[in-house]
């Protein structure tokens, strides 16, 4: 009886983790759920890759500090409702929940209500994110498709393709242009 209860809990934990695509929830890294309320219609069919420039990090401790600092900056200085991107990816290869799959974020003017914005923490004009961080992002996308948050025929672009910005950085832009579902024009 006891063993089966433990097993049940374990199964539930694993299912929950899979359901959330291994993302570190905002309740964990910020101590509260997103303050956003505007719903994003799933499945979303556009993914926009960005970089944060600031907040490069490689350890869990530094990456949590970076996402907390970014959130404070977005709320206190930018006047956003909450942290801008849908997800943030650290050099530790962890993905942090921002607005998430189903809430409208603030990452790409004119596209917030129809896209998922994934921001790599750091500056990727001259260097690439860690291989594991790139892998984690691809896994996030596949997981999003398998849970119908993302359309299977989603399109992927870099931030610079729809805004006057250097984001996601020349080096990272070149990288994502080799990814499946990248499109030159949307
Ligand atoms: C997003 O907002 C634009 C401008 O307000 C609107 O025209 C468009 O229908 C919206 N798209 C979705 C998916 O809600």
Backbone and ligand atoms as CSV (ligand in chain L), in Angstrom:
chain,resi,resn,atom,element,x,y,z
A,1,UNK,N,N,0.845,-1.201,0.000
A,1,UNK,CA,C,0.000,0.000,0.000
A,1,UNK,C,C,0.881,1.252,0.000
A,2,UNK,N,N,1.820,1.248,0.941
A,2,UNK,CA,C,2.693,2.407,1.025
A,2,UNK,C,C,3.545,2.572,-0.234
A,3,UNK,N,N,4.084,1.410,-0.679
A,3,UNK,CA,C,4.940,1.447,-1.861
A,3,UNK,C,C,4.153,1.938,-3.068
A,4,UNK,N,N,2.925,1.486,-3.204
A,4,UNK,CA,C,2.154,1.921,-4.369
A,4,UNK,C,C,1.839,3.415,-4.281
A,5,UNK,N,N,1.668,3.913,-3.060
A,5,UNK,CA,C,1.421,5.351,-2.900
A,5,UNK,C,C,2.648,6.141,-3.344
A,6,UNK,N,N,3.823,5.645,-2.944
A,6,UNK,CA,C,5.061,6.310,-3.338
A,6,UNK,C,C,5.211,6.273,-4.856
A,7,UNK,N,N,4.914,5.107,-5.435
A,7,UNK,CA,C,5.021,4.974,-6.891
A,7,UNK,C,C,4.082,5.953,-7.589
A,8,UNK,N,N,2.891,6.064,-7.059
A,8,UNK,CA,C,1.898,6.952,-7.654
A,8,UNK,C,C,2.407,8.392,-7.663
A,9,UNK,N,N,2.994,8.785,-6.531
A,9,UNK,CA,C,3.535,10.141,-6.430
A,9,UNK,C,C,4.649,10.331,-7.452
A,10,UNK,N,N,5.526,9.311,-7.552
A,10,UNK,CA,C,6.632,9.397,-8.505
A,10,UNK,C,C,6.120,9.526,-9.932
A,11,UNK,N,N,5.130,8.697,-10.271
A,11,UNK,CA,C,4.557,8.743,-11.619
A,11,UNK,C,C,3.971,10.121,-11.868
A,12,UNK,N,N,3.247,10.640,-10.884
A,12,UNK,CA,C,2.635,11.961,-11.044
A,12,UNK,C,C,3.698,13.045,-11.246
A,13,UNK,N,N,4.768,12.965,-10.477
A,13,UNK,CA,C,5.841,13.956,-10.616
A,13,UNK,C,C,6.431,13.907,-12.016
A,14,UNK,N,N,6.675,12.680,-12.506
A,14,UNK,CA,C,7.283,12.537,-13.824
A,14,UNK,C,C,6.357,13.062,-14.904
A,15,UNK,N,N,5.069,12.734,-14.788
A,15,UNK,CA,C,4.109,13.193,-15.783
A,15,UNK,C,C,4.035,14.718,-15.763
A,16,UNK,N,N,4.009,15.268,-14.537
A,16,UNK,CA,C,3.924,16.723,-14.421
A,16,UNK,C,C,5.139,17.372,-15.080
A,17,UNK,N,N,6.304,16.780,-14.852
A,17,UNK,CA,C,7.516,17.356,-15.408
A,17,UNK,C,C,7.492,17.301,-16.934
A,18,UNK,N,N,7.046,16.146,-17.461
A,18,UNK,CA,C,6.965,16.011,-18.908
A,18,UNK,C,C,5.978,17.024,-19.462
A,19,UNK,N,N,4.843,17.150,-18.770
A,19,UNK,CA,C,3.806,18.065,-19.233
A,19,UNK,C,C,4.351,19.489,-19.323
A,20,UNK,N,N,5.211,19.837,-18.391
A,20,UNK,CA,C,5.753,21.189,-18.387
A,20,UNK,C,C,7.040,21.289,-19.202
A,21,UNK,N,N,7.385,20.224,-19.878
A,21,UNK,CA,C,8.549,20.220,-20.764
A,21,UNK,C,C,9.867,20.480,-20.027
A,22,UNK,N,N,9.927,20.137,-18.747
A,22,UNK,CA,C,11.169,20.304,-17.999
A,22,UNK,C,C,11.520,21.753,-17.714
A,23,UNK,N,N,10.575,22.646,-17.970
A,23,UNK,CA,C,10.821,24.071,-17.748
A,23,UNK,C,C,10.816,24.374,-16.245
A,24,UNK,N,N,11.705,25.261,-15.804
A,24,UNK,CA,C,11.688,25.700,-14.404
A,24,UNK,C,C,10.527,26.692,-14.267
A,25,UNK,N,N,9.488,26.312,-13.503
A,25,UNK,CA,C,8.307,27.187,-13.434
A,25,UNK,C,C,8.590,28.504,-12.716
A,26,UNK,N,N,7.841,29.520,-13.085
A,26,UNK,CA,C,8.043,30.818,-12.437
A,26,UNK,C,C,7.756,30.746,-10.945
A,27,UNK,N,N,6.814,29.879,-10.565
A,27,UNK,CA,C,6.520,29.736,-9.137
A,27,UNK,C,C,7.780,29.313,-8.382
A,28,UNK,N,N,8.670,28.577,-9.073
A,28,UNK,CA,C,9.902,28.133,-8.419
A,28,UNK,C,C,10.971,29.230,-8.402
A,29,UNK,N,N,11.222,29.850,-9.570
A,29,UNK,CA,C,12.344,30.804,-9.589
A,29,UNK,C,C,11.963,32.207,-9.128
A,30,UNK,N,N,10.666,32.542,-9.178
A,30,UNK,CA,C,10.252,33.878,-8.743
A,30,UNK,C,C,9.432,33.828,-7.456
A,31,UNK,N,N,9.002,32.625,-7.071
A,31,UNK,CA,C,8.204,32.503,-5.858
A,31,UNK,C,C,6.757,32.922,-6.045
A,32,UNK,N,N,6.351,33.169,-7.292
A,32,UNK,CA,C,4.956,33.488,-7.561
A,32,UNK,C,C,4.659,33.205,-9.030
A,33,UNK,N,N,3.392,33.027,-9.341
A,33,UNK,CA,C,2.996,32.772,-10.729
A,33,UNK,C,C,3.044,34.078,-11.514
A,34,UNK,N,N,3.031,33.960,-12.834
A,34,UNK,CA,C,3.048,35.138,-13.696
A,34,UNK,C,C,1.886,36.065,-13.362
A,35,UNK,N,N,2.152,37.369,-13.435
A,35,UNK,CA,C,1.109,38.369,-13.194
A,35,UNK,C,C,0.308,38.616,-14.469
A,36,UNK,N,N,0.719,37.967,-15.553
A,36,UNK,CA,C,0.017,38.151,-16.826
A,36,UNK,C,C,-1.316,37.420,-16.837
A,37,UNK,N,N,-2.246,37.918,-17.630
A,37,UNK,CA,C,-3.570,37.279,-17.699
A,37,UNK,C,C,-4.052,37.093,-19.143
A,38,UNK,N,N,-3.469,37.833,-20.093
A,38,UNK,CA,C,-3.965,37.741,-21.469
A,38,UNK,C,C,-3.580,36.396,-22.074
A,39,UNK,N,N,-4.580,35.661,-22.530
A,39,UNK,CA,C,-4.345,34.308,-23.039
A,39,UNK,C,C,-3.812,34.332,-24.462
A,40,UNK,N,N,-2.872,33.426,-24.695
A,40,UNK,CA,C,-2.324,33.212,-26.036
A,40,UNK,C,C,-3.053,31.994,-26.581
A,41,UNK,N,N,-3.516,32.080,-27.808
A,41,UNK,CA,C,-4.264,30.950,-28.355
A,41,UNK,C,C,-3.320,29.840,-28.809
A,42,UNK,N,N,-3.481,28.645,-28.207
A,42,UNK,CA,C,-2.673,27.483,-28.607
A,42,UNK,C,C,-3.461,26.657,-29.619
A,43,UNK,N,N,-2.809,25.986,-30.548
A,43,UNK,CA,C,-1.369,25.990,-30.733
A,43,UNK,C,C,-0.876,27.256,-31.449
A,44,UNK,N,N,0.266,27.737,-31.011
A,44,UNK,CA,C,0.908,28.904,-31.594
A,44,UNK,C,C,1.712,28.431,-32.810
A,45,UNK,N,N,1.793,29.233,-33.859
A,45,UNK,CA,C,2.528,28.733,-35.035
A,45,UNK,C,C,3.774,29.552,-35.390
A,46,UNK,N,N,4.214,30.391,-34.453
A,46,UNK,CA,C,5.429,31.169,-34.713
A,46,UNK,C,C,6.318,31.182,-33.471
A,47,UNK,N,N,7.613,30.900,-33.685
A,47,UNK,CA,C,8.597,30.948,-32.597
A,47,UNK,C,C,9.637,32.003,-32.968
A,48,UNK,N,N,9.922,32.922,-32.054
A,48,UNK,CA,C,10.892,33.989,-32.312
A,48,UNK,C,C,12.067,33.845,-31.340
A,49,UNK,N,N,13.259,33.662,-31.913
A,49,UNK,CA,C,14.465,33.472,-31.097
A,49,UNK,C,C,15.144,34.823,-30.850
A,50,UNK,N,N,15.549,35.063,-29.613
A,50,UNK,CA,C,16.138,36.340,-29.208
A,50,UNK,C,C,17.340,36.126,-28.293
A,51,UNK,N,N,18.051,37.197,-28.011
A,51,UNK,CA,C,19.045,37.125,-26.940
A,51,UNK,C,C,18.817,38.310,-26.006
A,52,UNK,N,N,19.321,38.168,-24.768
A,52,UNK,CA,C,19.037,39.190,-23.757
A,52,UNK,C,C,20.157,40.226,-23.666
A,53,UNK,N,N,21.304,39.929,-24.283
A,53,UNK,CA,C,22.545,40.706,-24.186
A,53,UNK,C,C,23.126,40.611,-22.760
A,54,UNK,N,N,22.354,41.081,-21.779
A,54,UNK,CA,C,22.832,41.025,-20.390
A,54,UNK,C,C,22.372,39.720,-19.742
A,55,UNK,N,N,23.012,39.377,-18.632
A,55,UNK,CA,C,22.542,38.231,-17.855
A,55,UNK,C,C,23.111,36.899,-18.284
A,56,UNK,N,N,24.235,36.918,-19.010
A,56,UNK,CA,C,24.877,35.650,-19.366
A,56,UNK,C,C,25.156,34.872,-18.086
A,57,UNK,N,N,24.927,33.569,-18.105
A,57,UNK,CA,C,25.106,32.775,-16.885
A,57,UNK,C,C,25.369,31.325,-17.236
A,58,UNK,N,N,26.060,30.640,-16.324
A,58,UNK,CA,C,26.382,29.226,-16.558
A,58,UNK,C,C,26.002,28.298,-15.423
A,59,UNK,N,N,25.771,28.864,-14.249
A,59,UNK,CA,C,25.406,28.007,-13.114
A,59,UNK,C,C,23.935,28.243,-12.758
A,60,UNK,N,N,23.336,27.275,-12.069
A,60,UNK,CA,C,21.931,27.417,-11.677
A,60,UNK,C,C,21.736,28.688,-10.851
A,61,UNK,N,N,22.680,28.937,-9.941
A,61,UNK,CA,C,22.560,30.099,-9.066
A,61,UNK,C,C,22.590,31.408,-9.876
A,62,UNK,N,N,23.569,31.504,-10.783
A,62,UNK,CA,C,23.682,32.727,-11.585
A,62,UNK,C,C,22.504,32.891,-12.544
A,63,UNK,N,N,22.031,31.787,-13.093
A,63,UNK,CA,C,20.920,31.878,-14.049
A,63,UNK,C,C,19.632,32.292,-13.337
A,64,UNK,N,N,19.419,31.784,-12.125
A,64,UNK,CA,C,18.228,32.219,-11.366
A,64,UNK,C,C,18.334,33.706,-11.035
A,65,UNK,N,N,19.545,34.134,-10.693
A,65,UNK,CA,C,19.763,35.557,-10.412
A,65,UNK,C,C,19.452,36.381,-11.663
A,66,UNK,N,N,19.896,35.873,-12.807
A,66,UNK,CA,C,19.695,36.590,-14.070
A,66,UNK,C,C,18.209,36.706,-14.418
A,67,UNK,N,N,17.452,35.621,-14.264
A,67,UNK,CA,C,16.025,35.729,-14.619
A,67,UNK,C,C,15.274,36.594,-13.613
A,68,UNK,N,N,15.682,36.510,-12.337
A,68,UNK,CA,C,15.032,37.373,-11.337
A,68,UNK,C,C,15.341,38.843,-11.617
A,69,UNK,N,N,16.603,39.119,-11.981
A,69,UNK,CA,C,16.997,40.500,-12.294
A,69,UNK,C,C,16.279,41.009,-13.539
A,70,UNK,N,N,16.164,40.149,-14.535
A,70,UNK,CA,C,15.466,40.526,-15.773
A,70,UNK,C,C,14.007,40.838,-15.477
A,71,UNK,N,N,13.403,39.999,-14.623
A,71,UNK,CA,C,11.984,40.212,-14.291
A,71,UNK,C,C,11.786,41.556,-13.585
A,72,UNK,N,N,12.662,41.822,-12.602
A,72,UNK,CA,C,12.557,43.087,-11.872
A,72,UNK,C,C,12.721,44.268,-12.825
A,73,UNK,N,N,13.692,44.142,-13.736
A,73,UNK,CA,C,13.944,45.221,-14.702
A,73,UNK,C,C,12.721,45.428,-15.594
A,74,UNK,N,N,12.168,44.344,-16.091
A,74,UNK,CA,C,11.005,44.464,-16.982
A,74,UNK,C,C,9.796,45.068,-16.274
A,75,UNK,N,N,9.602,44.706,-15.023
A,75,UNK,CA,C,8.446,45.233,-14.282
A,75,UNK,C,C,8.717,46.660,-13.799
A,76,UNK,N,N,9.878,46.869,-13.148
A,76,UNK,CA,C,10.146,48.169,-12.517
A,76,UNK,C,C,10.594,49.253,-13.493
A,77,UNK,N,N,11.439,48.888,-14.465
A,77,UNK,CA,C,11.994,49.901,-15.377
A,77,UNK,C,C,11.215,50.000,-16.684
A,78,UNK,N,N,10.851,48.857,-17.256
A,78,UNK,CA,C,10.135,48.879,-18.540
A,78,UNK,C,C,8.630,49.069,-18.357
A,79,UNK,N,N,8.162,48.820,-17.146
A,79,UNK,CA,C,6.731,48.960,-16.895
A,79,UNK,C,C,5.899,47.824,-17.481
A,80,UNK,N,N,6.548,46.686,-17.751
A,80,UNK,CA,C,5.810,45.526,-18.265
A,80,UNK,C,C,5.003,44.917,-17.125
A,81,UNK,N,N,3.983,44.154,-17.493
A,81,UNK,CA,C,3.174,43.453,-16.490
A,81,UNK,C,C,4.012,42.397,-15.782
A,82,UNK,N,N,4.894,41.746,-16.550
A,82,UNK,CA,C,5.759,40.712,-15.978
A,82,UNK,C,C,6.928,40.531,-16.946
A,83,UNK,N,N,7.788,39.555,-16.670
A,83,UNK,CA,C,8.954,39.334,-17.529
A,83,UNK,C,C,8.505,39.156,-18.987
A,84,UNK,N,N,9.287,39.727,-19.926
A,84,UNK,CA,C,8.859,39.796,-21.318
A,84,UNK,C,C,8.767,38.500,-22.101
A,85,UNK,N,N,9.870,37.720,-22.193
A,85,UNK,CA,C,9.869,36.543,-23.058
A,85,UNK,C,C,8.942,35.423,-22.578
A,86,UNK,N,N,8.595,34.549,-23.488
A,86,UNK,CA,C,7.800,33.374,-23.119
A,86,UNK,C,C,8.669,32.418,-22.311
A,87,UNK,N,N,9.933,32.268,-22.752
A,87,UNK,CA,C,10.886,31.402,-22.062
A,87,UNK,C,C,12.264,32.040,-22.138
A,88,UNK,N,N,13.128,31.718,-21.132
A,88,UNK,CA,C,14.510,32.190,-21.129
A,88,UNK,C,C,15.413,30.972,-20.954
A,89,UNK,N,N,16.482,30.937,-21.746
A,89,UNK,CA,C,17.372,29.772,-21.711
A,89,UNK,C,C,18.734,30.195,-21.177
A,90,UNK,N,N,19.194,29.513,-20.126
A,90,UNK,CA,C,20.478,29.837,-19.526
A,90,UNK,C,C,21.616,29.020,-20.112
A,91,UNK,N,N,22.840,29.478,-19.860
A,91,UNK,CA,C,24.030,28.737,-20.266
A,91,UNK,C,C,24.151,27.425,-19.501
A,92,UNK,N,N,23.336,27.259,-18.450
A,92,UNK,CA,C,23.281,26.006,-17.690
A,92,UNK,C,C,22.340,25.006,-18.366
A,93,UNK,N,N,21.825,25.381,-19.539
A,93,UNK,CA,C,20.915,24.531,-20.331
A,93,UNK,C,C,19.563,24.327,-19.657
A,94,UNK,N,N,19.216,25.202,-18.730
A,94,UNK,CA,C,17.870,25.147,-18.155
A,94,UNK,C,C,16.990,26.181,-18.826
A,95,UNK,N,N,15.725,25.815,-18.979
A,95,UNK,CA,C,14.763,26.730,-19.576
A,95,UNK,C,C,13.876,27.268,-18.460
A,96,UNK,N,N,13.784,28.585,-18.366
A,96,UNK,CA,C,12.994,29.237,-17.327
A,96,UNK,C,C,11.692,29.751,-17.926
A,97,UNK,N,N,10.609,29.498,-17.209
A,97,UNK,CA,C,9.302,29.955,-17.671
A,97,UNK,C,C,9.180,31.469,-17.533
A,98,UNK,N,N,8.757,32.124,-18.618
A,98,UNK,CA,C,8.410,33.536,-18.555
A,98,UNK,C,C,6.895,33.597,-18.661
A,99,UNK,N,N,6.414,34.174,-19.783
A,99,UNK,CA,C,4.964,34.186,-20.004
A,99,UNK,C,C,4.461,32.769,-20.285
A,100,UNK,N,N,5.367,31.884,-20.679
A,100,UNK,CA,C,4.998,30.487,-20.906
A,100,UNK,C,C,4.294,30.259,-22.233
A,101,UNK,N,N,3.687,29.100,-22.370
A,101,UNK,CA,C,3.056,28.690,-23.634
A,101,UNK,C,C,1.734,29.380,-23.911
A,102,UNK,N,N,1.039,29.777,-22.843
A,102,UNK,CA,C,-0.372,30.148,-23.031
A,102,UNK,C,C,-0.752,31.548,-22.575
A,103,UNK,N,N,0.277,32.384,-22.291
A,103,UNK,CA,C,-0.014,33.770,-21.943
A,103,UNK,C,C,0.747,34.681,-22.902
A,104,UNK,N,N,0.157,35.795,-23.253
A,104,UNK,CA,C,0.790,36.753,-24.155
A,104,UNK,C,C,1.914,37.480,-23.419
A,105,UNK,N,N,3.122,37.388,-23.929
A,105,UNK,CA,C,4.262,38.044,-23.301
A,105,UNK,C,C,4.515,39.426,-23.891
A,106,UNK,N,N,5.718,39.966,-23.658
A,106,UNK,CA,C,6.110,41.264,-24.205
A,106,UNK,C,C,7.546,41.114,-24.690
A,107,UNK,N,N,7.682,40.561,-25.911
A,107,UNK,CA,C,9.030,40.320,-26.434
A,107,UNK,C,C,9.244,40.847,-27.839
A,108,UNK,N,N,8.178,40.921,-28.638
A,108,UNK,CA,C,8.329,41.335,-30.026
A,108,UNK,C,C,7.103,42.150,-30.444
A,109,UNK,N,N,7.292,43.463,-30.539
A,109,UNK,CA,C,6.187,44.339,-30.903
A,109,UNK,C,C,5.428,43.802,-32.127
A,110,UNK,N,N,4.130,43.833,-32.061
A,110,UNK,CA,C,3.200,43.361,-33.112
A,110,UNK,C,C,3.057,41.836,-33.161
A,111,UNK,N,N,3.930,41.104,-32.500
A,111,UNK,CA,C,3.877,39.634,-32.603
A,111,UNK,C,C,3.600,38.932,-31.273
A,112,UNK,N,N,3.472,39.727,-30.220
A,112,UNK,CA,C,3.305,39.108,-28.898
A,112,UNK,C,C,2.080,38.203,-28.812
A,113,UNK,N,N,1.015,38.578,-29.507
A,113,UNK,CA,C,-0.221,37.800,-29.363
A,113,UNK,C,C,-0.312,36.608,-30.314
A,114,UNK,N,N,0.765,36.338,-31.053
A,114,UNK,CA,C,0.694,35.200,-31.972
A,114,UNK,C,C,2.024,34.454,-32.035
A,115,UNK,N,N,2.867,34.615,-31.022
A,115,UNK,CA,C,4.160,33.930,-31.072
A,115,UNK,C,C,4.680,33.588,-29.681
A,116,UNK,N,N,5.648,32.669,-29.695
A,116,UNK,CA,C,6.384,32.305,-28.485
A,116,UNK,C,C,7.776,32.940,-28.635
A,117,UNK,N,N,8.184,33.756,-27.693
A,117,UNK,CA,C,9.508,34.382,-27.736
A,117,UNK,C,C,10.453,33.646,-26.804
A,118,UNK,N,N,11.529,33.089,-27.377
A,118,UNK,CA,C,12.502,32.360,-26.558
A,118,UNK,C,C,13.801,33.155,-26.528
A,119,UNK,N,N,14.196,33.568,-25.344
A,119,UNK,CA,C,15.371,34.421,-25.198
A,119,UNK,C,C,16.546,33.672,-24.561
A,120,UNK,N,N,17.675,33.674,-25.271
A,120,UNK,CA,C,18.899,33.101,-24.708
A,120,UNK,C,C,19.559,34.169,-23.848
A,121,UNK,N,N,19.887,33.804,-22.607
A,121,UNK,CA,C,20.519,34.760,-21.704
A,121,UNK,C,C,21.978,34.960,-22.105
A,122,UNK,N,N,22.318,36.173,-22.509
A,122,UNK,CA,C,23.679,36.477,-22.917
A,122,UNK,C,C,23.694,37.225,-24.239
A,123,UNK,N,N,24.895,37.446,-24.741
A,123,UNK,CA,C,25.119,38.221,-25.970
A,123,UNK,C,C,25.681,37.277,-27.035
A,124,UNK,N,N,24.923,37.047,-28.091
A,124,UNK,CA,C,25.344,36.060,-29.085
A,124,UNK,C,C,25.615,36.649,-30.461
A,125,UNK,N,N,26.222,37.848,-30.439
A,125,UNK,CA,C,26.667,38.451,-31.694
A,125,UNK,C,C,27.919,37.745,-32.193
A,126,UNK,N,N,28.819,37.396,-31.247
A,126,UNK,CA,C,30.115,36.832,-31.651
A,126,UNK,C,C,30.342,35.396,-31.204
A,127,UNK,N,N,29.531,34.927,-30.258
A,127,UNK,CA,C,29.691,33.532,-29.807
A,127,UNK,C,C,28.334,32.848,-29.800
A,128,UNK,N,N,28.374,31.526,-29.840
A,128,UNK,CA,C,27.137,30.748,-29.799
A,128,UNK,C,C,26.797,30.384,-28.359
A,129,UNK,N,N,25.520,30.183,-28.061
A,129,UNK,CA,C,25.169,29.647,-26.746
A,129,UNK,C,C,25.779,28.248,-26.605
A,130,UNK,N,N,25.868,27.754,-25.378
A,130,UNK,CA,C,26.373,26.404,-25.132
A,130,UNK,C,C,25.551,25.404,-25.937
A,131,UNK,N,N,26.229,24.376,-26.457
A,131,UNK,CA,C,25.560,23.336,-27.240
A,131,UNK,C,C,24.354,22.775,-26.491
A,132,UNK,N,N,24.528,22.573,-25.166
A,132,UNK,CA,C,23.440,22.004,-24.359
A,132,UNK,C,C,22.251,22.968,-24.273
A,133,UNK,N,N,22.533,24.271,-24.313
A,133,UNK,CA,C,21.449,25.251,-24.260
A,133,UNK,C,C,20.666,25.242,-25.579
A,134,UNK,N,N,21.391,25.064,-26.682
A,134,UNK,CA,C,20.738,24.968,-27.989
A,134,UNK,C,C,19.872,23.708,-28.025
A,135,UNK,N,N,20.447,22.607,-27.517
A,135,UNK,CA,C,19.735,21.321,-27.454
A,135,UNK,C,C,18.457,21.461,-26.609
A,136,UNK,N,N,18.585,22.116,-25.460
A,136,UNK,CA,C,17.442,22.287,-24.552
A,136,UNK,C,C,16.317,23.071,-25.240
A,137,UNK,N,N,16.706,24.016,-26.088
A,137,UNK,CA,C,15.709,24.831,-26.791
A,137,UNK,C,C,14.986,24.010,-27.850
A,138,UNK,N,N,15.749,23.194,-28.577
A,138,UNK,CA,C,15.109,22.313,-29.561
A,138,UNK,C,C,14.167,21.342,-28.863
A,139,UNK,N,N,14.607,20.805,-27.717
A,139,UNK,CA,C,13.758,19.882,-26.950
A,139,UNK,C,C,12.480,20.584,-26.487
A,140,UNK,N,N,12.628,21.837,-26.062
A,140,UNK,CA,C,11.460,22.614,-25.621
A,140,UNK,C,C,10.454,22.733,-26.760
A,141,UNK,N,N,10.959,23.015,-27.964
A,141,UNK,CA,C,10.084,23.161,-29.127
A,141,UNK,C,C,9.373,21.838,-29.431
A,142,UNK,N,N,10.133,20.733,-29.437
A,142,UNK,CA,C,9.504,19.431,-29.705
A,142,UNK,C,C,8.441,19.124,-28.662
A,143,UNK,N,N,8.760,19.413,-27.409
A,143,UNK,CA,C,7.820,19.142,-26.327
A,143,UNK,C,C,6.565,20.006,-26.488
A,144,UNK,N,N,6.759,21.253,-26.898
A,144,UNK,CA,C,5.626,22.156,-27.123
A,144,UNK,C,C,4.699,21.627,-28.206
A,145,UNK,N,N,5.303,21.031,-29.230
A,145,UNK,CA,C,4.494,20.455,-30.312
A,145,UNK,C,C,3.728,19.242,-29.789
A,146,UNK,N,N,4.431,18.383,-29.024
A,146,UNK,CA,C,3.780,17.154,-28.572
A,146,UNK,C,C,2.625,17.440,-27.618
A,147,UNK,N,N,2.609,18.601,-26.985
A,147,UNK,CA,C,1.498,18.953,-26.105
A,147,UNK,C,C,0.540,19.942,-26.732
A,148,UNK,N,N,0.736,20.138,-28.043
A,148,UNK,CA,C,-0.176,21.000,-28.803
A,148,UNK,C,C,-0.162,22.474,-28.373
A,149,UNK,N,N,0.930,22.881,-27.725
A,149,UNK,CA,C,1.094,24.313,-27.450
A,149,UNK,C,C,1.568,24.988,-28.733
A,150,UNK,N,N,2.340,24.223,-29.508
A,150,UNK,CA,C,2.898,24.725,-30.767
A,150,UNK,C,C,2.345,23.891,-31.910
A,151,UNK,N,N,2.083,24.549,-33.043
A,151,UNK,CA,C,1.618,23.831,-34.226
A,151,UNK,C,C,2.782,23.016,-34.792
A,152,UNK,N,N,2.488,21.811,-35.312
A,152,UNK,CA,C,3.575,20.966,-35.843
A,152,UNK,C,C,4.238,21.619,-37.057
A,153,UNK,N,N,3.509,22.488,-37.740
A,153,UNK,CA,C,4.101,23.181,-38.895
A,153,UNK,C,C,4.471,24.631,-38.524
A,154,UNK,N,N,4.874,24.818,-37.263
A,154,UNK,CA,C,5.280,26.148,-36.780
A,154,UNK,C,C,6.410,26.710,-37.649
A,155,UNK,N,N,6.540,28.024,-37.648
A,155,UNK,CA,C,7.667,28.668,-38.332
A,155,UNK,C,C,8.577,29.276,-37.270
A,156,UNK,N,N,9.850,29.281,-37.538
A,156,UNK,CA,C,10.834,29.796,-36.589
A,156,UNK,C,C,11.632,30.920,-37.263
A,157,UNK,N,N,11.782,32.031,-36.567
A,157,UNK,CA,C,12.557,33.160,-37.088
A,157,UNK,C,C,13.425,33.750,-35.971
A,158,UNK,N,N,14.361,34.611,-36.369
A,158,UNK,CA,C,15.142,35.371,-35.410
A,158,UNK,C,C,14.466,36.720,-35.206
A,159,UNK,N,N,14.625,37.276,-34.031
A,159,UNK,CA,C,14.045,38.568,-33.666
A,159,UNK,C,C,14.326,39.641,-34.735
A,160,UNK,N,N,15.584,39.679,-35.241
A,160,UNK,CA,C,15.996,40.709,-36.215
A,160,UNK,C,C,15.196,40.650,-37.522
A,161,UNK,N,N,14.516,39.533,-37.768
A,161,UNK,CA,C,13.752,39.410,-39.008
A,161,UNK,C,C,12.448,40.209,-38.973
A,162,UNK,N,N,12.019,40.595,-37.768
A,162,UNK,CA,C,10.771,41.344,-37.663
A,162,UNK,C,C,10.902,42.621,-36.834
A,163,UNK,N,N,12.126,42.956,-36.447
A,163,UNK,CA,C,12.308,44.172,-35.650
A,163,UNK,C,C,13.678,44.763,-35.945
A,164,UNK,N,N,13.823,46.053,-35.693
A,164,UNK,CA,C,15.087,46.729,-35.897
A,164,UNK,C,C,15.971,46.472,-34.674
A,165,UNK,N,N,16.622,45.322,-34.680
A,165,UNK,CA,C,17.414,44.904,-33.524
A,165,UNK,C,C,18.534,43.978,-33.978
A,166,UNK,N,N,19.569,43.860,-33.147
A,166,UNK,CA,C,20.650,42.910,-33.451
A,166,UNK,C,C,20.313,41.531,-32.890
A,167,UNK,N,N,19.291,41.465,-32.054
A,167,UNK,CA,C,18.869,40.201,-31.441
A,167,UNK,C,C,18.385,39.231,-32.514
A,168,UNK,N,N,18.750,37.978,-32.491
A,168,UNK,CA,C,19.415,37.240,-31.411
A,168,UNK,C,C,20.944,37.257,-31.488
A,169,UNK,N,N,21.523,38.168,-32.274
A,169,UNK,CA,C,22.984,38.185,-32.450
A,169,UNK,C,C,23.346,37.425,-33.717
A,170,UNK,N,N,24.310,37.988,-34.459
A,170,UNK,CA,C,24.691,37.416,-35.766
A,170,UNK,C,C,25.000,35.926,-35.696
A,171,UNK,N,N,25.762,35.560,-34.696
A,171,UNK,CA,C,26.213,34.170,-34.596
A,171,UNK,C,C,25.032,33.218,-34.355
A,172,UNK,N,N,24.162,33.615,-33.442
A,172,UNK,CA,C,23.006,32.778,-33.125
A,172,UNK,C,C,21.999,32.781,-34.278
A,173,UNK,N,N,21.872,33.918,-34.942
A,173,UNK,CA,C,20.968,33.990,-36.097
A,173,UNK,C,C,21.405,32.989,-37.173
A,174,UNK,N,N,22.722,32.966,-37.449
A,174,UNK,CA,C,23.257,32.016,-38.453
A,174,UNK,C,C,22.958,30.575,-38.046
A,175,UNK,N,N,23.070,30.311,-36.744
A,175,UNK,CA,C,22.797,28.966,-36.231
A,175,UNK,C,C,21.331,28.571,-36.455
A,176,UNK,N,N,20.417,29.439,-36.064
A,176,UNK,CA,C,18.998,29.041,-36.170
A,176,UNK,C,C,18.537,28.951,-37.620
A,177,UNK,N,N,19.280,29.603,-38.525
A,177,UNK,CA,C,18.923,29.495,-39.944
A,177,UNK,C,C,19.149,28.075,-40.465
A,178,UNK,N,N,19.877,27.245,-39.681
A,178,UNK,CA,C,20.079,25.840,-40.071
A,178,UNK,C,C,19.032,24.934,-39.421
A,179,UNK,N,N,18.202,25.489,-38.533
A,179,UNK,CA,C,17.219,24.659,-37.818
A,179,UNK,C,C,16.017,24.383,-38.704
A,180,UNK,N,N,15.402,23.213,-38.447
A,180,UNK,CA,C,14.205,22.895,-39.215
A,180,UNK,C,C,13.135,23.919,-38.860
A,181,UNK,N,N,12.309,24.229,-39.831
A,181,UNK,CA,C,11.197,25.167,-39.679
A,181,UNK,C,C,11.613,26.642,-39.653
A,182,UNK,N,N,12.926,26.923,-39.797
A,182,UNK,CA,C,13.309,28.326,-39.954
A,182,UNK,C,C,12.799,28.804,-41.309
A,183,UNK,N,N,12.274,30.000,-41.334
A,183,UNK,CA,C,11.829,30.580,-42.606
A,183,UNK,C,C,12.457,31.957,-42.785
A,184,UNK,N,N,12.711,32.287,-44.036
A,184,UNK,CA,C,13.329,33.581,-44.330
A,184,UNK,C,C,12.299,34.710,-44.218
A,185,UNK,N,N,11.105,34.431,-44.703
A,185,UNK,CA,C,10.043,35.435,-44.656
A,185,UNK,C,C,8.788,34.872,-44.033
A,186,UNK,N,N,8.137,35.712,-43.235
A,186,UNK,CA,C,6.849,35.238,-42.688
A,186,UNK,C,C,5.715,36.087,-43.247
L,1,LIG,C1,C,-3.147,40.282,-32.516
L,1,LIG,O1,O,-3.333,41.681,-32.445
L,1,LIG,C2,C,-3.592,42.268,-33.712
L,1,LIG,C3,C,-3.589,43.784,-33.531
L,1,LIG,O2,O,-4.343,44.162,-32.410
L,1,LIG,C4,C,-4.904,41.717,-34.256
L,1,LIG,O3,O,-5.174,42.284,-35.512
L,1,LIG,C5,C,-4.776,40.188,-34.396
L,1,LIG,O4,O,-6.004,39.643,-34.815
L,1,LIG,C6,C,-4.377,39.571,-33.074
L,1,LIG,N1,N,-4.075,38.162,-33.286
L,1,LIG,C7,C,-4.456,37.209,-32.458
L,1,LIG,C8,C,-4.037,35.824,-32.800
L,1,LIG,O5,O,-5.123,37.427,-31.464
